[in-house]
C-alpha cells in the first residue's frame, strides 16, 4: 500500500455499482474525507440536502453500513444499520421522507429496511426468503381522500428471482406509526424466473420497467399489479435503467446505451450509442437535459438525451492502485495500478493527461524533478515515461529478480529495490548499472535518499532491518534491527535530527536516530493492527499512517500527539 501526503479536492464515488467521479472545485472540498472507502451504492435526495452512502461489509467495523450526510455541512446526520452484509441498493423516496436499502444477505436470502429520515429510526424491516436484487420507489399518493387529514401513501417495488413484490407504506392512525402491506405482482401461469439488475418507473404513469440478466426489458402495470411484457433489447444483460423525459434509457452488458420509447407491450429502440465497458449506472441531469453514465471500466460519460452525443467526462482506476506520486506541480499526480496502467491526472479539471498500459502489473512509481516518471513492474523492469503524455523514454528490462518494490531518485543516480532484497544503483544519464547492495534477505518495502546528505540512501524491509548505505565508501554505514513487527514503509523527518520513521506490521511508527541502536520514539494507536504505509508532511510537523482497518491516522510528531483518524 502507499500513502502520499497531499490534501486535494477529489470526490470519487460509486453510483449504483458504477464508477463515477463528481467534481466541483469549491463544494466538494471536504467530501473525500467523509465518504466510506468501499461504497458500492450512493444516492442523493431529490432536494439535494442529504446524501446516503452504503458500505461494503468489513471485518473492521460492525454496523453503520449506511451513512447519511448533510451535504451543506459535510457532516453525518445518521449512521444506520439493519441490513445483513454489503449494501447492494439504496434509494430515497420521492419526497425524501424515507430511505430504503437492500443488504447482500446470505444463503437463506437477504433483507431490506426502511428508515424515517425525520429521526433516523427504522420504519420497517423485511426479511426476504428469496434474495432481492433491485428496488425502486413508486409514486407518492394520498392514502384516503375522504379523511380530513391527508396522509401520504408510499409504494416500494422489490424484485426477486421468481417474484416481484409491491410494498405499500401507509400511516395507521390506530397504531400511530407507518405500517407495511405487501402484495405480489401477477405473472403468467408458466412463471418467469429472472435475475433483475435494475428497475425504474416508466415515463408513462402506471408502468414499472425492469432489466434482466438475459437482456430483457420487463414491463409491469403498477395499478393492476400485472406482468405485461418481456422484450429482448440487448445482449449480456440489462444492467441499468433510467427514465428521462418521455424516454427510457437502458444500459447493457455489451456496452450499448439504448434509448427506448413506448408503453405497455409496444416499445421501440429510437437510438443507441456504443460505450467502452459495461454500462452499470445512469443518472439524469434534468437541468441540462443530459445523462451521466458510468461503466465498469471506470469511465464516466456525459450523453445528450436528444442526440445521444457522447463526451468523456472522467476516467479512473478499476483495479488496486499500487502507487501514487506528485510531481513538480501540485495539481498533477500519477498513479499505477494492478492492471498495469499508468495514468497522469490534472486536478484543475480532473482530466487524464496521459495514459499507458503495460504487459504486467505496475508495482511502484517515482516522479523526478526533471518531469520523468519512473515505474517499477512485476516482471522486474523499470520503465521511464514523460510526465506530459506518458511517452516511453527508456527502460531497464531486468533490474531485479522478481518485482520492483521501490524507486528513489538522487542527483546522479536512480535507486531501485526489489523483492529479491537487493538495492541497485543506476546512472541517470545512460541507465547503466553502477552497483548493488544486498543487505536484506527479504523484499524491501521502503527506499529513500537522505534529505541532508545526498550520498546516503536508506532502506527498510520485511526482514525487520533498517539499513543506510554510503555511496562514497560503497558500504553499509548503519544498520538497525527490530525484534517484533516487520517494516512496511519508510519516511524521514525534515527537522530535529532527521530521524527515520518506519511503519510496522504490529501497529507502530518507530523513530530511528543514526547514533542510537534502539528506536528513540514509538507512536501507536492503542490497537494491534498492521500499519501499511507512512508519510510525513512537508513542514515536518505531521505524520500520517495508512492502517489495516481502512483508516488514516495522523499524529503531531513534534509533541507525539495523535490528532485525527
C-alpha positions in Angstrom: 0.0 0.0 0.0 1.0 3.6 -0.3 0.3 7.0 1.2 1.1 10.4 -0.3 0.8 13.5 1.8 -1.4 15.8 -0.3 -4.7 17.3 0.5 -6.8 17.5 -2.7 -10.4 18.3 -3.7 -11.3 15.0 -5.2 -14.6 13.0 -4.9 -14.5 9.6 -6.5 -17.6 7.5 -5.7 -19.7 4.6 -7.0 -23.2 5.2 -8.0 -25.3 2.1 -8.4 -22.1 0.0 -8.6 -20.8 2.1 -11.5 -17.7 4.1 -11.0 -18.2 7.8 -11.4 -16.4 11.0 -10.4 -18.2 14.1 -9.3 -16.2 17.3 -9.2 -16.8 20.9 -8.0 -13.7 22.8 -7.0 -15.4 24.6 -4.1 -18.3 22.5 -3.0 -16.7 19.1 -2.8 -13.6 20.0 -0.9 -14.4 18.0 2.2 -16.4 15.1 0.9 -13.4 12.8 0.1 -12.8 12.5 3.9 -16.4 11.7 4.7 -17.4 9.0 2.2 -16.5 5.4 3.2 -13.7 3.7 1.4 -15.8 1.0 -0.1 -19.2 2.5 -1.1 -20.9 0.2 -3.7 -24.0 2.4 -3.8 -24.8 6.0 -3.3 -28.0 8.1 -3.6 -28.9 11.7 -3.1 -32.3 13.0 -2.1 -34.3 15.0 -4.7 -33.8 18.3 -2.9 -30.0 17.7 -2.7 -29.8 18.2 1.1 -29.0 14.6 2.0 -26.5 12.1 0.6 -26.6 8.4 1.6 -23.7 6.0 1.1 -23.9 2.3 1.5 -20.7 0.4 2.5 -19.3 -3.0 1.9 -19.2 -5.3 4.8 -16.0 -5.0 6.7 -14.3 -7.1 9.4 -13.0 -4.0 11.0 -16.4 -2.3 11.6 -19.7 -3.6 13.0 -22.9 -2.0 11.8 -23.1 1.5 10.4 -23.4 0.1 6.9 -25.2 3.3 5.8 -24.2 6.8 6.5 -26.5 9.7 5.7 -24.7 13.0 5.2 -25.9 16.6 5.3 -24.5 18.0 2.1 -24.1 21.6 3.1 -22.3 21.0 6.4 -20.4 17.9 5.2 -21.3 16.1 8.4 -23.0 12.8 9.0 -26.6 13.0 10.1 -27.4 9.3 10.7 -25.3 6.2 10.9 -27.7 3.4 10.1 -27.6 -0.4 10.5 -30.2 -3.0 10.0 -29.4 -5.0 6.8 -27.2 -8.0 6.6 -23.9 -7.8 4.7 -22.9 -5.4 2.0 -25.4 -2.8 0.9 -26.4 -3.5 -2.7 -29.2 -1.0 -3.3 -30.1 2.4 -1.7 -32.9 4.7 -2.6 -34.6 7.8 -1.2 -38.4 8.2 -1.6 -39.6 11.0 -3.9 -40.4 13.3 -1.0 -37.1 12.4 0.8 -39.1 11.2 3.9 -37.8 7.6 3.8 -34.7 5.8 2.8 -34.7 2.1 1.7 -31.8 -0.2 1.4 -31.2 -3.9 0.5 -28.5 -6.0 2.1 -26.5 -8.7 0.4 -27.7 -11.3 2.9 -26.6 -14.9 2.9 -27.6 -18.3 1.6 -31.0 -18.0 3.3 -32.0 -14.8 1.5 -31.5 -11.2 2.3 -33.4 -8.3 3.8 -34.3 -4.7 3.3 -35.0 -1.9 5.7 -36.8 1.5 5.5 -35.6 4.3 7.7 -37.5 7.5 8.6 -35.3 10.5 7.7 -37.0 12.7 10.3 -35.4 10.9 13.2 -33.3 8.1 11.7 -35.4 5.3 13.2 -36.2 2.1 11.4 -39.7 2.4 10.0 -39.9 -1.2 8.6 -37.7 -4.2 8.3 -38.5 -7.1 6.0 -36.8 -10.5 5.7 -36.8 -11.9 2.2 -36.5 -15.7 1.8 -35.7 -15.1 -1.9 -32.9 -12.6 -2.4 -34.0 -9.1 -3.6 -31.7 -7.8 -6.3 -33.3 -4.5 -7.3 -35.9 -2.0 -6.0 -37.4 1.4 -6.7 -40.0 3.7 -5.1 -43.3 4.3 -6.8 -45.4 7.5 -7.0 -46.4 9.0 -3.6 -50.2 9.2 -3.4 -52.8 10.3 -0.8 -53.8 7.3 1.3 -57.5 8.3 1.8 -59.1 11.3 0.2 -62.2 11.0 2.4 -60.2 11.8 5.5 -59.9 15.3 6.8 -56.2 14.9 7.4 -54.5 13.8 4.2 -51.6 11.3 4.8 -49.2 10.1 2.0 -49.1 6.5 0.8 -45.8 5.2 -0.4 -45.2 2.3 -2.7 -41.9 0.4 -3.0 -41.2 -2.4 -5.5 -38.6 -5.1 -4.8 -37.5 -7.7 -7.4 -36.7 -11.3 -6.5 -35.7 -14.2 -8.8 -39.2 -15.5 -9.3 -41.3 -12.9 -7.6 -41.9 -9.1 -7.6 -43.3 -7.5 -4.5 -45.3 -4.3 -4.2 -44.9 -2.9 -0.7 -47.3 -0.1 0.5 -46.2 2.1 3.4 -49.1 3.9 4.9 -49.7 5.8 8.2 -52.0 3.9 10.6 -53.9 6.3 12.9 -54.7 3.4 15.3 -51.1 2.5 15.9 -49.7 6.0 15.3 -46.9 4.7 13.0 -46.4 3.6 9.4 -47.4 0.1 8.6 -46.3 -2.0 5.6 -48.5 -4.1 3.4 -47.1 -6.4 0.7 -48.8 -7.7 -2.5 -47.4 -9.9 -5.2 -47.4 -8.9 -8.9 -49.1 -11.4 -11.1 -47.2 -13.4 -13.6 -48.4 -15.8 -16.3 -49.1 -19.4 -15.1 -45.8 -20.6 -16.5 -43.9 -18.1 -14.4 -40.8 -16.0 -15.2 -37.6 -16.8 -13.5 -35.1 -13.9 -14.0 -32.4 -12.1 -12.2 -33.3 -8.4 -12.1 -30.4 -5.8 -12.2 -32.2 -2.5 -12.1 -35.7 -1.0 -12.3 -37.4 2.3 -12.9 -40.8 3.9 -13.3 -41.8 4.5 -16.9 -42.4 8.0 -18.2 -45.9 6.7 -18.8 -47.7 6.8 -15.5 -48.6 3.5 -14.0 -45.9 1.3 -15.5 -42.8 -0.3 -13.9 -39.8 -1.3 -16.0 -37.1 -3.8 -15.0 -33.9 -5.0 -16.7 -32.9 -8.7 -16.5 -29.7 -10.7 -16.8 -30.8 -12.2 -20.2 -31.1 -8.8 -21.8 -34.9 -8.3 -21.5 -37.0 -5.2 -20.6 -39.8 -6.5 -18.4 -42.9 -4.3 -18.2 -45.5 -4.3 -15.3 -48.7 -2.4 -14.7 -48.5 -0.7 -11.3 -52.2 -0.2 -10.9 -53.4 -3.7 -11.6 -50.0 -5.3 -10.5 -49.9 -7.4 -13.6 -47.0 -8.5 -15.8 -47.4 -7.1 -19.3 -44.4 -8.0 -21.5 -40.8 -9.1 -21.7 -38.9 -7.5 -24.6 -35.4 -8.6 -25.6 -33.3 -5.5 -26.3 -29.7 -6.3 -25.7 -27.0 -9.0 -25.1 -25.1 -9.7 -21.8 -28.0 -8.3 -19.7 -29.7 -5.0 -19.0 -27.6 -3.6 -16.1 -29.0 -0.1 -15.6 -32.2 1.8 -16.3 -33.2 5.4 -16.2 -36.3 7.4 -17.1 -35.7 10.9 -18.6 -38.4 13.0 -20.3 -40.5 10.6 -22.4 -37.8 8.0 -22.9 -36.3 5.0 -21.1 -32.6 4.6 -21.3 -31.2 1.1 -20.8 -27.5 0.3 -20.3 -26.4 -3.2 -21.2 -23.5 -5.5 -20.6 -22.4 -5.2 -24.2 -21.5 -1.6 -23.7 -24.5 -0.1 -25.5 -26.8 2.6 -24.2 -30.2 2.3 -25.8 -32.9 4.9 -26.0 -36.5 3.5 -26.0 -39.9 5.0 -26.3 -43.4 3.4 -26.0 -45.7 2.0 -23.4 -47.3 -1.3 -22.3 -46.3 -4.0 -24.8 -45.2 -1.6 -27.5 -41.6 -0.3 -27.2 -39.1 0.6 -29.9 -35.4 1.5 -29.9 -35.1 5.0 -31.2 -31.4 5.4 -30.7 -28.3 3.8 -29.3 -24.6 4.5 -28.7 -21.6 2.3 -28.0 -19.5 2.9 -24.9 -16.4 1.4 -23.5 -17.2 -1.2 -20.9 -20.5 -2.5 -19.4 -22.9 0.3 -18.6 -23.5 0.0 -14.9 -25.2 3.3 -13.9 -27.2 6.0 -15.5 -28.2 9.3 -13.7 -30.2 12.0 -15.3 -29.3 15.7 -15.1 -32.6 17.4 -15.5 -31.4 20.9 -15.8 -29.1 20.3 -18.8 -31.0 17.5 -20.5 -28.1 15.1 -20.2 -27.3 11.8 -18.7 -24.3 10.9 -16.6 -23.3 7.3 -17.5 -20.8 5.2 -15.7 -19.2 1.9 -16.9 -17.2 -0.8 -15.2 -14.0 0.4 -16.9 -14.1 3.4 -14.6 -15.2 5.9 -17.3 -17.9 8.5 -16.9 -19.6 9.9 -19.9 -22.0 12.9 -20.5 -24.6 11.9 -23.1 -27.3 14.2 -24.5 -30.8 12.9 -24.2 -31.9 14.2 -27.6 -29.0 13.4 -29.9 -27.0 10.9 -27.8 -23.9 12.9 -28.2 -21.0 11.4 -26.1 -18.4 13.3 -24.1 -15.9 11.6 -21.9 -16.0 13.4 -18.5 -13.8 11.4 -16.2 -11.9 8.1 -16.0 -10.2 6.4 -13.1 -8.6 3.2 -11.9 -10.6 -0.1 -11.8 -8.1 -2.3 -10.1 -6.0 -1.7 -7.0 -3.7 1.3 -7.0 -0.1 0.3 -6.1 1.5 3.7 -6.2 0.9 7.4 -6.4 3.2 10.3 -6.8 3.1 14.1 -7.2 5.5 16.0 -9.4 6.9 19.4 -9.7 3.3 20.9 -9.9 0.9 20.5 -7.1 -2.1 20.0 -9.5 -0.6 17.0 -11.3 -0.2 13.5 -10.0 0.3 10.0 -11.4 -0.9 6.5 -10.4 0.0 3.0 -11.3 -2.4 0.1 -10.8 -2.5 -3.7 -10.6 -3.9 -3.9 -14.2 -0.7 -2.4 -15.5 -2.0 1.1 -16.2 -0.1 4.4 -15.7 -2.3 7.5 -15.5 -1.5 11.2 -15.1 -4.3 13.3 -13.7 -4.8 17.1 -13.8 -6.5 18.2 -10.6 -7.7 21.5 -12.0 -10.3 19.8 -14.1 -9.9 16.1 -13.1 -8.9 15.0 -16.6 -6.4 12.3 -17.6 -3.4 13.9 -19.2 -1.6 10.7 -20.1 -2.3 7.0 -20.2 -0.3 3.9 -21.0 -0.7 0.2 -20.3 2.0 -2.3 -19.6 2.2 -6.1 -20.1 2.0 -6.9 -16.4 1.1 -5.3 -13.0 2.8 -2.0 -12.2 4.1 -2.0 -8.6 5.6 1.4 -7.8 6.5 4.8 -9.3 8.5 7.9 -8.7 8.2 11.4 -10.2 11.6 13.0 -10.9 12.4 16.7 -10.7 13.0 16.8 -14.4 9.4 15.6 -15.1 10.1 12.0 -15.8 8.0 9.2 -14.3 10.0 6.1 -13.2 7.8 3.0 -12.8 8.5 -0.4 -11.4 6.9 -3.6 -12.7 6.1 -7.1 -11.7 8.4 -8.6 -14.3 11.4 -6.9 -12.6 11.7 -4.0 -15.1 11.9 -0.2 -14.6 10.3 1.8 -17.3 10.6 5.6 -17.8 7.9 7.8 -19.2 7.4 11.5 -19.9 5.2 13.4 -17.4 3.3 15.1 -20.1 1.8 12.3 -22.2 3.3 9.1 -20.9 5.6 8.7 -23.9 8.3 6.0 -23.2 11.8 7.3 -22.6 13.7 4.2 -21.8 13.8 1.1 -19.7 15.9 -1.4 -17.7 14.4 -4.7 -18.6 15.7 -6.9 -15.7 16.9 -4.7 -12.9 15.6 -7.2 -10.3 14.7 -10.8 -9.8 11.0 -10.7 -9.1 9.1 -7.4 -9.0 10.4 -3.9 -8.3 9.1 -2.7 -5.0 10.6 0.8 -4.5 12.3 3.5 -6.6 14.2 6.6 -5.4 15.9 9.4 -7.3 19.2 11.1 -6.4 21.2 13.8 -8.1 23.3 11.5 -10.2 21.7 8.1 -9.8 18.4 6.2 -9.8 17.9 3.6 -7.0 15.7 0.6 -7.3 14.8 -2.1 -4.7 13.0 -5.4 -5.3 11.5 -8.4 -3.6 14.9 -10.1 -4.1 16.2 -8.0 -1.2 18.7 -6.1 -3.3 19.1 -2.3 -3.7 20.7 -1.4 -7.1 22.2 1.9 -8.4 21.8 3.1 -12.0 23.3 6.1 -13.8 20.7 8.7 -14.6 22.3 9.7 -17.9 22.6 6.3 -19.6 20.8 3.9 -17.3 24.0 1.8 -16.9 24.4 -0.4 -13.8 26.7 1.2 -11.2 26.5 -1.2 -8.2 24.3 -3.1 -5.8 23.8 -3.7 -2.1 22.4 -7.0 -0.8 22.0 -6.3 3.0 18.4 -7.5 3.1 17.2 -11.1 2.8 13.5 -10.3 2.2 11.6 -7.9 0.0 12.5 -4.2 0.5 9.4 -2.1 1.4 10.9 1.4 1.7 13.7 3.3 -0.1 14.7 7.0 0.1 17.7 9.3 -0.4 18.8 11.2 2.7 17.4 14.8 2.7 20.6 16.2 4.0 23.5 14.0 2.7 23.0 13.1 -0.9 25.5 10.2 -0.7 23.4 8.3 1.9 20.5 6.0 1.0 18.1 4.4 3.4 16.0 1.2 3.1 13.8 -0.9 5.2 12.5 -4.4 4.6 10.1 -7.2 5.8 13.2 -8.8 7.4 12.9 -6.1 10.2 16.1 -4.3 9.3 16.7 -0.6 8.5 19.9 -0.1 6.5 21.8 3.1 5.5 24.2 2.9 2.5 27.1 5.2 1.9 27.8 5.7 -1.8 31.2 7.2 -1.1 32.6 4.2 0.6 30.2 1.8 -1.3 29.4 0.1 2.0 26.7 -0.1 4.6 27.2 2.7 7.1 24.3 2.0 9.6 22.2 -1.0 10.5 19.1 -1.2 12.8 17.2 -4.3 13.7 13.7 -4.5 15.1 12.7 -7.7 17.1 8.9 -7.5 16.6 6.9 -6.4 13.6 8.2 -6.2 10.0 8.7 -2.8 8.3 6.1 -1.7 5.7 7.1 1.9 5.0 9.8 4.5 5.4 10.0 8.3 5.7 12.4 10.8 7.1 11.9 13.9 9.3 13.0 17.3 8.0 13.5 18.7 11.5 15.1 17.6 14.7 17.9 15.1 13.9 16.4 14.0 10.6 15.4 10.7 12.1 14.0 7.9 10.0 10.4 6.8 10.5 9.2 3.3 9.8 5.7 1.8 9.9 5.4 -1.8 11.2 3.1 -4.8 10.9 2.4 -4.7 14.6 0.9 -1.2 14.7 3.8 1.2 15.5 5.6 4.1 13.9 9.2 3.9 15.1 11.7 6.8 15.0 15.4 5.8 14.4 18.4 8.0 15.2 21.6 7.1 13.5 23.6 7.3 16.8 21.2 5.1 18.8 20.6 1.4 18.3 17.0 1.3 19.6 14.0 3.4 18.5 14.0 6.9 20.1 10.2 7.3 19.8 7.3 5.0 19.2 3.7 6.0 18.1 0.8 3.6 18.3 -3.0 3.8 18.1 -3.8 1.7 21.1 -4.8 -1.3 18.9 -2.6 -4.1 17.4 -3.0 -3.8 13.7 -0.9 -3.6 10.6 0.3 -0.1 9.5 0.6 -0.4 5.7 2.5 2.9 4.9 3.8 6.1 6.4 4.3 9.6 5.1 5.4 12.9 6.6 4.2 16.4 5.8 6.5 18.9 4.0 6.5 21.0 7.2 7.8 18.0 9.2 5.1 18.5 11.8 2.6 15.8 10.9 3.0 12.1 10.1 0.2 10.1 8.5 -0.2 6.3 8.5 -2.4 4.0 6.5 -3.9 1.3 8.7 -5.3 -2.1 8.2 -8.8 -1.0 9.4 -9.1 1.3 6.3 -8.4 4.4 8.4 -5.7 7.1 8.0 -4.3 8.2 11.4 -2.4 11.5 11.8 0.0 12.5 14.6 1.6 15.7 15.5 5.1 14.3 15.7 6.6 17.3 17.4 4.5 16.7 20.6 3.8 12.9 19.8 0.0 13.5 19.9 -2.5 11.8 17.7 -4.8 14.3 16.1 -7.3 12.6 13.9 -8.3 9.3 12.3 
